[in-house]
Amino acid sequence: MNRRILLIVLISFPLLQSCNAHRVEDELFRTKSKTSIERISDTMSEYTSIVDLMGFEHYLVMIGLNLKSDTWVHVFDLDAKSFLLDAIPRGRGPGEMIHCSNVSMDGSGTFILTDRMKKVQVVFNLLELLTDGASSICENKVDIPAFNVYSYQPDTSCYLYVQNPSEQALSRSAISRFYVRSARSSDTLSVSDGYYYQDNASNWAVYNYSQFASLGSRFVAGSTLGGLLEGYEVHDYTVRKLFAKEVFPVLLNRDGTFSSACLWGFSDLYPETEGIWTIFDGEHSKDCDEPKFCNVALWDWSGVGLAAWKTEMELERICMIGRRMYSVVRSSDGQFFLAALPEVHPL
């Protein structure tokens, strides 16, 4: 009898721990702290969309198309509280971009902007750009895989490409893949299938709407519909999964399309050494007119939620400089401006 009781206790204990962990995390997102927004720029009515926002020293670098200057890169000086310069014209010529697909930055302030349409990567160091201007910008031709949605350089020896199926793919049963390629020869060093859901239809639906961001050898992926959040690491030219979790239910129809009850998930990710910052909704379903990405959460690199905050305005992109968060904010009339979130900080 005693052995049977002991066996039941041993089996039940991990289950109780798991249930308690879910309850703690649910409570974390139900009781978000409210945080204020400090506006630091005028309304930016000339911007059509914002691809990314990154911080380096006392500069904010915003990547998005400015219709007035017809350029992609815009540098804001936090000390002067004003824009310093615009760079990377829109176009098909050298040092120009048709469309900026994604952005990565290393610890020295070197930016890599990928243009899938031109199959080039435009590279510049921020401090050199500020002193030398356009002469510091270089362009590299790259062999980007079909349906590539994100790419970055984990180190100087290789590139990682994230390939996803799209509506133009012949089969929706294709799954997402990671390609690690040599930076010197463009040879493929490894190919691996990824992601939390192994069902092909689910993979196609969820990851056609994904957010990606990188930090050194690590990168994170998050779904905009359905709250999947995943962390990965590139080690010895292969991709290793750090964590994968379903933060909000992913509700799909039988054909792999999203159910109208599926929640909006993540709209931006910003990884740091200490953890991963995210913008999320998590409160509205797909059949609502518009998602409300007004929430910020911090996760550790094992996928544990640490803290969450709620704002009164919609956040478009976020980045951290020191212990302060900065954001591109969308006002109620659809206009962009830059803001600081002074009350958001790691625990």
C-alpha positions, 0 to 999 in steps of 0.5 A: 500500500505504501509503495502504491501511495509513493508511486502515485505521489511521484507520478503526480508531482511533475504534473502538479508542477506543470499545472502550477507553472501554467497558472503562474504564467497565465497570471503574469499576462492577466495582471500586466503592469501599466507603463507610460509612454514619453514622446520623443519625436514629432509625428512622422507622417511621411513613413509608410511602414517601419521594418525595424528599430535598433539602438546603438550608443545614443542613436536610434536607427529606424528602417522603413520607407520615407516617402519624402526623402525616398530612403530606407535608413533614418538615424535619430540622435537621442541626445539632440532629440532630432533626426540626423540623416537619411540613407540608402535610397530606394532604387535598383542601382548600387547601394540602393534597395528596392525593398528591405526584407530584414535587418540584423546588427552586430555589437560594433554597430554594423548593420546588414540589410537584406533585399530579397528582390535585388538579392543583395545585402547592403552593409554599413557601420553606423559610426562610419555612416555618420562620419563618412556618409554614403561612401561607407556603404557596401553592397554584396550579392547573395544567393538567397534561397527561394521563399527566404523570409529571414537571414543574418550572419551568426559569425563571419564564417556563415549565414543563416537563411530561414526559408518558408513556403508562401502563397506562391509555393506549389504545395502548402505541405512544404515546411520551414527550413534553416539553411546555414551557408558558408560566407566564403563559398556559399556552399550549404553547410547544413539544412534542418527542419524547424519549429514547434508544429511538425504538422505540415499544414500547421507549419504553413499557416503559422509561419507565413506570418512570422517575426524573427530577430537575432543576437549573435549566434542566437535567434528567435521566431514568433508567430503573429497569429497564434502565440508561438515563441521559439529560440534557436542557436547556431552552433558548429554550423547547425541549428539547435532549438533552445525552447519552443512554446505555445504562449496563446492557443493556435487554433486552425481549421482542417485545411491549415487556415486560421480559425476566426477564434485564433488570438493575435500573437507577436508583432516584434521581437528584440533579443538581448543577452539577458532575455527576449523582449516582445510586443504582443496582443494575446487578447483579441481574436482574428475576427476582430477588425484590428489587433491591438499590439499594446503589450510588452513582455520579457522572456528568458532564453528557456522560454519562461515569461518574466514580466509583462506591461500594458500601454495605452497606445499601439507599439509598432517596433521596440529596441533597448538601449541600456535599461531603457526601451524605445519604440515606434508608436502608432497613434489612434489616427495611424501616425507614427512617432518615436517614444521611450517607455521609462517604466519597462525594465528587467526584473 
